[in-house]
Amino acid sequence: MNTLAYTPFIDALAIHVYWYLLIIPMSIFLAIGYKSVRCMDMSKFFREVIIFVIQILGGLMLMAIAFTIIIVLVLPMLAPMP
């Protein structure tokens, strides 16, 4: 169905090529939500949010590197293809 206007929740945005860029705002919003509940001293709120965002992104990068090593190096040794 073609319409002249964009209808959200019906027409998907064509951003599946750039999905990895959504990790940054998602981790920021997650850190803000988590630290707004868990932070004891609100004067340290933004510093703790920034540290938590860096921890999230760093953990995701380390997991991506680990999974890449497993798939590229370890898996072919365990199950070689003919």
Protein Blocks (a to p, Z undefined) as FASTA:
>chain_A
ZZfbdcehklccdfklmmmmmmmmmmmmmmmmmmmmmpmblklmmmmmmmmmmmmmmmmm
mmmmmmmmmmmmmmmmmmccZZ
